[in-house]
Amino acid sequence: MNNEVPWIASLCVQERVIDAKLAGQIVDSMPANADAMVFAQAVIDRAGITDIELMTRLATEAQELSASGTQPPSFLPKPAVKAPAPSAAATAAPAPVAVRSLPRMDFSTVKSLPDNALKPFMLELLGAADSVGASDLHLSAGSPPYIRNQRAIEFLSDVTLTAADTLRLNTSLLGDDQKKLFSTHHDYDYALAMEGGRRIRVNLMEHKEGVKGTYRIVPETIRTPAQLGFKNLAVIKRLLSYHNGLILVTGPVGAGKTTTLNSLIDELNRTREDHIITVEDPIEYLHTSQGCNVTQRQVGQHTLSFANALKSALREDPDVIVIGELRDLPTIEMAISASETGHLVIGTMHTSDSGSTLNRLLDVFPPSQQPQIRAMVAQSLRGILCQRLLPARDGGVALACEVLVNTTAISAMVRDSKTQGIPSAIDTGRREGMISMDNAVLELWQEKKITDEVAANNILNRVIRQQIPGAR
């Protein structure tokens, strides 16, 4: 078969003209002498495509790539094998969710790919990673390429990428100005817009072996808090009903904070009629104004810094201000001030529980300012959602979330610098909808969503951990 056919098939999948399954079916139906134009006509006939100009462009591009003598990347999924009908015994327990994996790939051809073939290669690789539900793709010099799938690492090849390979691959999606920024700063964050509205958060950096690219694949749809696995929905709705104050979403790296943050924005957008300003680095989810008017700003592109954007936001008549990350003193100071002046402020922090969140928030200030800041936070704090993603029994992940609601007792602890008493206050605040991380993990275990081992490894309280069989 003419080499143009697999090239145009790959380009059609990359451009989301057709899906990989239909592309594979059309390839299989092609006669031995078929070329790119024959394939393009088959796509027009079978998929009802009306954009003739697009198909002509893809056919021409496939012809040029084929003429270069390189082989197209082939990430079309293999046809599924029909499983035999389960026995009665097998149906007694729920079957685990199958984890889809990418086939191992031949990256040894990267060296021979011409420059104009690198971008299609990268876009199809990202599309393939997305199709199996991977959260991240990693291309690093000195390491084989790999994805993170359901929090586990899967290598895509035995080939160790060289510094030259990763430099070419990771910069193939950049414009000239972006390449200059990366070569100057040696670090670069941006959001990649894919066909069909899908977005990918990209971080490029240099290390001792060369360049590394980390590609975080943003889910295509924004899920509701219930769909994410939050149980205390009444508490979340109550927190979002306030018209001023501070709400914090916290957790370690990779815990889904950005996903939760955007779920809260979507909930506000659907249920209120306000002006929402977001400051992000970079913008990952795109929000269309519904009940609210949503203004999204990206640090570096639309504003110099989080602090600058916050200072400006106070003059832009916002009702809700969303901050992608509270990372430095000026940003935190502006966020606390904004929460006191009639705005609902929602932000994220990299902390593991409510107590450490408040300590991090307050200890960033000089000692002379802390009494005043503690009084301000004690008054303005609405609640903290501290989350963690744990390996689930079914092969996916389960959300464990500590919830703190600012009560009179907690407000007094914050004001009087007695945050060590917060864990006890959370345990006694179940009536207000609070739950500690240990009890949230225990509930997941009781619901059989996580294994004994996962539960025991994530519960710190000895009394609670003793409920897990075999735990020490």
Phi and psi in degrees as a GROMACS rama.xvg file:
@    title "Ramachandran Plot"
@    xaxis  label "Phi"
@    yaxis  label "Psi"
@TYPE xy
-54.7591  135.266  ASN-2
-63.4398  -15.1177  ASN-3
-65.9334  -30.2794  GLU-4
-66.595  -51.9139  VAL-5
-62.7791  -30.801  PRO-6
-64.5033  -48.2835  TRP-7
-70.1525  -30.1688  ILE-8
-62.011  -45.2347  ALA-9
-63.0279  -42.0384  SER-10
-65.2423  -38.6073  LEU-11
-65.2795  -38.4782  CYS-12
-68.9624  -42.8412  VAL-13
-59.8028  -40.6451  GLN-14
-84.434  1.40569  GLU-15
60.049  30.9634  ARG-16
-70.5333  -44.3262  VAL-17
-137.52  165.292  ILE-18
-89.0905  170.991  ASP-19
-63.744  -34.4581  ALA-20
-63.9232  -48.3972  LYS-21
-66.1719  -38.0118  LEU-22
-59.1673  -43.8926  ALA-23
-63.2257  -39.3781  GLY-24
-63.8905  -41.3164  GLN-25
-69.2921  -40.0838  ILE-26
-58.4369  -44.1342  VAL-27
-64.7535  -26.9927  ASP-28
-88.0804  -5.59858  SER-29
-73.4095  138.857  MET-30
-68.7768  165.34  PRO-31
-60.7325  -31.7413  ALA-32
-97.1722  15.6212  ASN-33
-67.9546  146.952  ALA-34
-123.154  -171.235  ASP-35
-62.4988  -38.4782  ALA-36
-68.2668  -35.7016  MET-37
-64.4255  -42.9178  VAL-38
-63.2544  -43.5402  PHE-39
-59.4523  -40.7414  ALA-40
-66.1072  -38.0015  GLN-41
-64.1763  -38.2253  ALA-42
-64.5397  -43.6898  VAL-43
-59.5749  -42.1615  ILE-44
-72.514  -44.2411  ASP-45
-85.7823  -29.2574  ARG-46
-104.33  -1.45897  ALA-47
66.9119  31.6414  GLY-48
-72.2334  132.128  ILE-49
-107.441  -9.43284  THR-50
-85.7481  83.9067  ASP-51
-65.5918  -35.8228  ILE-52
-61.2958  -41.4182  GLU-53
-63.0307  -47.0206  LEU-54
-64.4026  -36.0816  MET-55
-65.9309  -41.1272  THR-56
-63.0654  -43.7275  ARG-57
-64.5249  -39.0495  LEU-58
-64.5371  -42.824  ALA-59
-63.7372  -41.727  THR-60
-64.6742  -39.296  GLU-61
-64.7151  -38.6949  ALA-62
-62.9989  -41.4318  GLN-63
-66.7478  -42.5826  GLU-64
-66.8272  -38.1384  LEU-65
-65.4223  -39.8506  SER-66
-64.9586  -23.0965  ALA-67
-72.0427  -13.0619  SER-68
87.4436  4.79647  GLY-69
-91.9863  156.202  THR-70
-89.6687  139.124  GLN-71
-72.5941  150.574  PRO-72
-67.6881  132.952  PRO-73
-119.349  96.7679  SER-74
-114.913  21.7387  PHE-75
-65.8938  135.059  LEU-76
-68.1478  147.34  PRO-77
-72.3413  147.717  LYS-78
-61.6437  139.627  PRO-79
-69.2325  142.486  ALA-80
-93.3921  126.215  VAL-81
-68.5289  125.275  LYS-82
-80.1331  148.147  ALA-83
-66.1748  155.814  PRO-84
-63.0149  134.641  ALA-85
-69.4218  149.655  PRO-86
-76.8612  170.433  SER-87
-62.6367  -36.2605  ALA-88
-67.0674  -36.3656  ALA-89
-70.178  -28.0386  ALA-90
-81.8463  -3.59197  THR-91
-69.4094  -32.1736  ALA-92
-114.3  148.136  ALA-93
-64.0344  136.405  PRO-94
-76.183  141.957  ALA-95
-67.1318  150.611  PRO-96
-70.6989  129.582  VAL-97
-69.4908  135.672  ALA-98
-96.3029  114.722  VAL-99
-76.9905  140.816  ARG-100
-125.008  147.421  SER-101
-75.8443  141.537  LEU-102
-65.7647  150.98  PRO-103
-64.8548  142.602  ARG-104
-122.092  159.034  MET-105
-96.4844  101.106  ASP-106
-92.1462  3.45041  PHE-107
-69.133  -16.3151  SER-108
-83.0107  -6.43176  THR-109
-58.2527  -40.1019  VAL-110
-58.7531  -34.79  LYS-111
-90.9649  -5.85599  SER-112
-70.0486  131.208  LEU-113
-69.6556  162.468  PRO-114
-57.4113  -37.5772  ASP-115
-75.1353  -6.89607  ASN-116
-97.9136  -10.2594  ALA-117
-69.1334  -42.0123  LEU-118
-63.9924  -48.1357  LYS-119
-58.0617  -38.4236  PRO-120
-58.8712  -48.6764  PHE-121
-65.8626  -43.863  MET-122
-65.753  -37.3748  LEU-123
-72.6928  -34.7802  GLU-124
-62.3835  -43.4781  LEU-125
-65.1598  -39.9895  LEU-126
-63.8429  -37.857  GLY-127
-67.8109  -41.3262  ALA-128
-61.8688  -39.9493  ALA-129
-63.7757  -38.6025  ASP-130
-66.0427  -23.595  SER-131
-99.6768  4.90643  VAL-132
83.9322  16.3554  GLY-133
-66.5507  146.614  ALA-134
-92.1883  -27.6126  SER-135
-144.656  147.606  ASP-136
-119.129  133.485  LEU-137
-121.054  126.19  HIS-138
-125.171  103.65  LEU-139
-127.738  136.668  SER-140
-62.1434  135.783  ALA-141
85.0813  7.97752  GLY-142
-144.137  149.207  SER-143
-66.6083  151.83  PRO-144
-68.7236  145.407  PRO-145
-150.576  162.469  TYR-146
-119.236  160.762  ILE-147
-107.974  114.533  ARG-148
-121.734  116.539  ASN-149
53.6102  41.8578  GLN-150
71.8003  1.2055  ARG-151
-104.051  146.238  ALA-152
-86.0714  132.231  ILE-153
-126.485  121.487  GLU-154
-79.4356  139.488  PHE-155
-94.9572  -12.9489  LEU-156
-162.736  160.573  SER-157
-88.546  -7.01758  ASP-158
-76.2037  125.984  VAL-159
-83.7285  122.857  THR-160
-72.0819  136.618  LEU-161
-86.5806  169.948  THR-162
-60.9084  -38.984  ALA-163
-67.3473  -40.1536  ALA-164
-60.654  -49.5671  ASP-165
-70.6169  -32.6834  THR-166
-63.3985  -44.7648  LEU-167
-66.996  -45.5759  ARG-168
-65.7432  -48.8053  LEU-169
-74.1555  -19.5286  ASN-170
-101.788  0.495142  THR-171
-68.2148  -21.2294  SER-172
-96.4658  0.676805  LEU-173
-94.6899  148.845  LEU-174
-80.8738  171.933  GLY-175
-60.0905  -41.8614  ASP-176
-65.2339  -38.2758  ASP-177
-67.0149  -38.0222  GLN-178
-63.2439  -38.3577  LYS-179
-64.7956  -42.3498  LYS-180
-61.2401  -44.0334  LEU-181
-66.0589  -42.2583  PHE-182
-66.7319  -25.5444  SER-183
-82.103  -46.0714  THR-184
-95.8852  -18.3972  HIS-185
66.2377  4.80651  HIS-186
-140.717  142.079  ASP-187
-156.67  128.833  TYR-188
-113.883  135.882  ASP-189
-156.977  165.77  TYR-190
-109.027  129.36  ALA-191
-98.3402  122.307  LEU-192
-90.7209  120.465  ALA-193
-96.6222  168.937  MET-194
-62.3267  143.244  GLU-195
84.0087  6.21271  GLY-196
93.0567  -7.33008  GLY-197
-67.4791  141.736  ARG-198
-124.575  149.28  ARG-199
-131.313  128.496  ILE-200
-87.1988  125.879  ARG-201
-118.489  134.962  VAL-202
-123.165  123.572  ASN-203
-110.609  139.869  LEU-204
-153.719  162.355  MET-205
-108.428  140.761  GLU-206
-135.004  -172.787  HIS-207
-63.7628  -24.1068  LYS-208
-91.684  -19.6815  GLU-209
147.049  -140.479  GLY-210
-99.3563  143.796  VAL-211
-127.943  138.02  LYS-212
-119.036  129.82  GLY-213
-115.512  122.315  THR-214
-115.387  105.698  TYR-215
-89.1711  117.832  ARG-216
-86.3703  113.4  ILE-217
-80.6951  129.349  VAL-218
-54.1652  146.92  PRO-219
-71.1796  -31.9782  GLU-220
-117  151.852  THR-221
-89.2728  120.902  ILE-222
-90.5788  153.109  ARG-223
-75.5544  163.453  THR-224
-56.0555  -37.3183  PRO-225
-63.7681  -41.8891  ALA-226
-67.2662  -28.3975  GLN-227
-74.8209  -18.6892  LEU-228
110.716  7.43814  GLY-229
-70.1717  137.884  PHE-230
-101.669  -35.4007  LYS-231
-84.7647  62.5774  ASN-232
-66.1082  -34.0053  LEU-233
-63.9498  -37.4702  ALA-234
-66.868  -43.7067  VAL-235
-62.3755  -43.2315  ILE-236
-63.8807  -35.7979  LYS-237
-67.5773  -41.5583  ARG-238
-62.352  -40.4669  LEU-239
-76.286  -8.7506  LEU-240
-82.8255  -14.6089  SER-241
-70.5298  150.613  TYR-242
-106.253  2.89289  HIS-243
-154.609  171.736  ASN-244
110.519  -178.527  GLY-245
-123.759  126.793  LEU-246
-118.853  130.809  ILE-247
-115.878  134.106  LEU-248
-112.282  117.493  VAL-249
-129.219  169.46  THR-250
153.211  167.973  GLY-251
-71.2219  172.791  PRO-252
-60.5252  135.354  VAL-253
81.6174  13.6445  GLY-254
-90.8302  1.62284  ALA-255
87.5029  24.0851  GLY-256
-63.1573  -43.785  LYS-257
-64.2105  -39.4112  THR-258
-62.3603  -44.0938  THR-259
-64.8696  -43.6484  THR-260
-56.8647  -45.2633  LEU-261
-73.0323  -27.4615  ASN-262
-64.7306  -39.5846  SER-263
-67.2438  -39.9839  LEU-264
-60.6408  -44.2491  ILE-265
-63.8225  -38.9353  ASP-266
-62.8828  -43.8224  GLU-267
-63.6706  -41.568  LEU-268
-61.7878  -32.8385  ASN-269
-87.9777  -22.384  ARG-270
-114.176  -9.93183  THR-271
-126.994  168.969  ARG-272
-124.463  81.715  GLU-273
-137.347  178.98  ASP-274
-106.776  117.327  HIS-275
-106.883  126.894  ILE-276
-113.635  125.998  ILE-277
-111.424  144.497  THR-278
-123.946  115.368  VAL-279
-132.07  160.703  GLU-280
-147.921  89.5587  ASP-281
-94.5731  -175.96  PRO-282
-71.7258  123.632  ILE-283
-104.312  -53.84  GLU-284
-98.6795  140.992  TYR-285
-99.7181  128.935  LEU-286
-109.301  126.315  HIS-287
-90.8628  130.399  THR-288
-58.6246  127.645  SER-289
-116.005  -101.848  GLN-290
-71.3742  -31.9845  GLY-291
-101.778  159.885  CYS-292
-93.8674  119.389  ASN-293
-107.369  121.594  VAL-294
-111.929  116.429  THR-295
-107.593  130.672  GLN-296
-124.227  141.076  ARG-297
-111.271  128.448  GLN-298
-63.674  133.138  VAL-299
95.6889  -31.5199  GLY-300
-105.403  -42.9955  GLN-301
-109.99  -12.0014  HIS-302
-158.407  155.987  THR-303
-74.4124  -36.0428  LEU-304
-158.423  168.43  SER-305
-60.2211  -44.1598  PHE-306
-62.9698  -43.2476  ALA-307
-61.3845  -43.4769  ASN-308
-64.7839  -37.9949  ALA-309
-66.9848  -42.4069  LEU-310
-61.2501  -41.0078  LYS-311
-70.3417  -35.6876  SER-312
-60.8056  -32.7031  ALA-313
-64.7311  -16.5558  LEU-314
-101.88  6.54123  ARG-315
-110.55  20.0337  GLU-316
54.8456  51.0914  ASP-317
-87.5256  154.948  PRO-318
-101.104  -36.9786  ASP-319
-127.618  132.859  VAL-320
-119.729  124.777  ILE-321
-112.972  125.585  VAL-322
-113.66  122.34  ILE-323
-58.1983  -36.4019  GLY-324
-158.243  129.768  GLU-325
-90.1321  94.918  LEU-326
-115.482  -13.1284  ARG-327
-146.029  169.674  ASP-328
-58.8408  -48.7728  LEU-329
-60.2438  -39.493  PRO-330
-67.1744  -46.0967  THR-331
-63.5852  -41.544  ILE-332
-62.6234  -44.8411  GLU-333
-65.6817  -37.5928  MET-334
-64.6195  -44.1032  ALA-335
-64.5035  -42.493  ILE-336
-62.53  -42.7764  SER-337
-64.4447  -35.7776  ALA-338
-69.5189  -20.3744  SER-339
-89.7082  -14.1265  GLU-340
-107.346  32.3057  THR-341
91.533  19.8282  GLY-342
-120.831  144.415  HIS-343
-88.2744  119.904  LEU-344
-112.611  129.104  VAL-345
-123.252  128.613  ILE-346
-145.277  169.28  GLY-347
-117.771  154.316  THR-348
-143.784  152.869  MET-349
-92.7782  79.2757  HIS-350
-136.088  160.012  THR-351
-96.9145  -19.2734  SER-352
-156.315  175.243  ASP-353
-65.4279  -40.2165  SER-354
-62.5923  -47.091  GLY-355
-68.3439  -28.8236  SER-356
-62.763  -48.2184  THR-357
-67.7364  -37.7582  LEU-358
-63.7122  -43.2362  ASN-359
-63.7654  -41.3206  ARG-360
-63.5561  -38.7084  LEU-361
-90.5401  -35.1305  LEU-362
-73.9782  -11.7869  ASP-363
-69.5071  -18.0481  VAL-364
-86.8001  149.761  PHE-365
-61.032  151.476  PRO-366
-53.3161  -35.1106  PRO-367
-66.707  -25.5359  SER-368
-92.4785  -14.6399  GLN-369
-63.0772  -41.4792  GLN-370
-57.3394  -42.0477  PRO-371
-67.3085  -42.7391  GLN-372
-66.5957  -39.8529  ILE-373
-60.9991  -40.0672  ARG-374
-65.611  -39.1388  ALA-375
-67.1359  -44.2864  MET-376
-67.6175  -39.7718  VAL-377
-57.8683  -33.7312  ALA-378
-83.7205  -38.4318  GLN-379
-94.8316  -21.6302  SER-380
-61.6763  131.846  LEU-381
-102.345  -43.3502  ARG-382
-177.994  166.767  GLY-383
-131.462  130.649  ILE-384
-110.805  109.79  LEU-385
-110.801  113.822  CYS-386
-118.106  161.255  GLN-387
-148.751  141.331  ARG-388
-104.005  125.89  LEU-389
-115.983  149.137  LEU-390
-61.7661  128.102  PRO-391
-94.0016  161.071  ALA-392
-60.3311  -34.9929  ARG-393
-83.1388  6.66538  ASP-394
96.0597  -9.44307  GLY-395
-94.5153  -144.611  GLY-396
-129.866  153.069  VAL-397
-120.304  139.198  ALA-398
-91.3247  122.034  LEU-399
-109.507  129.571  ALA-400
-135.993  123.565  CYS-401
-84.2908  134.822  GLU-402
-121.61  124.525  VAL-403
-116.84  131.015  LEU-404
-115.451  132.6  VAL-405
-73.2257  107.744  ASN-406
-105.257  177.889  THR-407
-59.5793  -40.2291  THR-408
-66.4713  -45.0708  ALA-409
-68.5528  -38.2727  ILE-410
-59.0037  -40.8904  SER-411
-66.6093  -38.095  ALA-412
-63.6362  -41.5418  MET-413
-65.5502  -45.4985  VAL-414
-65.4144  -36.0801  ARG-415
-96.32  10.837  ASP-416
58.7733  45.9172  SER-417
-122.532  45.8386  LYS-418
-67.1842  -12.1851  THR-419
-65.0792  -17.4796  GLN-420
-87.7789  -0.251404  GLY-421
-64.9426  -42.3746  ILE-422
-55.1954  -41.747  PRO-423
-66.4857  -37.9066  SER-424
-65.4569  -35.4479  ALA-425
-66.6894  -42.3123  ILE-426
-63.3574  -32.0853  ASP-427
-93.1075  2.84402  THR-428
-106.364  28.1798  GLY-429
-61.6615  -30.8412  ARG-430
-64.2015  -31.6988  ARG-431
-84.9786  2.23377  GLU-432
94.882  9.8362  GLY-433
-82.9502  152.687  MET-434
-154.861  139.298  ILE-435
-81.2663  164.033  SER-436
-63.1213  -40.69  MET-437
-60.3351  -44.075  ASP-438
-70.8461  -31.1827  ASN-439
-65.9113  -40.5765  ALA-440
-66.8452  -41.3436  VAL-441
-60.0946  -41.228  LEU-442
-62.745  -39.2666  GLU-443
-62.6678  -39.0786  LEU-444
-67.0848  -42.4141  TRP-445
-63.7133  -29.9597  GLN-446
-85.2451  4.15316  GLU-447
61.5059  31.652  LYS-448
-90.0404  -21.1789  LYS-449
-131.588  160.609  ILE-450
-81.2134  167.828  THR-451
-58.0996  -42.7642  ASP-452
-64.2548  -44.6241  GLU-453
-63.4059  -43.1008  VAL-454
-62.4298  -47.0682  ALA-455
-63.032  -36.2684  ALA-456
-74.3758  -15.36  ASN-457
-115.533  7.60573  ASN-458
-111.155  121.261  ILE-459
-89.3292  -33.9575  LEU-460
-68.0847  120.662  ASN-461
-62.5026  -40.1946  ARG-462
-63.0928  -43.672  VAL-463
-69.6483  -39.5511  ILE-464
-66.0985  -28.1253  ARG-465
-64.9712  -15.337  GLN-466
-74.1671  -14.1468  GLN-467
-88.2969  125.624  ILE-468
-58.221  130.972  PRO-469
82.804  -3.32333  GLY-470
-76.5884  146.152  ALA-471
